[in-house]
Amino acid sequence: MPNPWVLIDSWTFSVNITERDFLNLGAYSELNALLRNITTANSGLLQAQVSINNGSSWLTASGDYKEVSGNDGSQANLAAASLHITAATTARGGHVWFPNWNMPTVPKVASRRNLNTTLGALLIPQANGLNALRINNSAGGNLTAGQIFVWGRL
């Protein structure tokens, strides 16, 4: 039987921030993040980015993430894992699950959902285990309200 999920960390808005980093996650084999009612100063997409060096740098280049189309299997290069498809400043949410978060030598997989849509499969072609997660807005600017929860499984 797998280990149970544990709440690692959470964020509830109190002051505007440009991003929320969750560090020291390298021990977890699986990771889940849930975003609720996040509003932003600039109209953009909520997104997740990951790190292999505990946040000293982040995977942010086009091609660090590859979205696999559900229609034809083609791959598109991305600089982050978008968590919804409509740019906005109004309250948005989403969910991302990393089933092989800290596994070395293999590409990582991420499954992203919001309440209405399953986004395309996401590959992170990284041979190192992941150990930090960042949530931010694709258009820059601040996160101005909402909550984020991060769970892990050892």
Summary of the structure (lengths in Angstrom):
residues: 154
radius of gyration: 14.5
end to end distance: 12.0
largest distance: 43.9
contacts: 479
relative contact order: 0.39
helix: 0%
strand: 49%
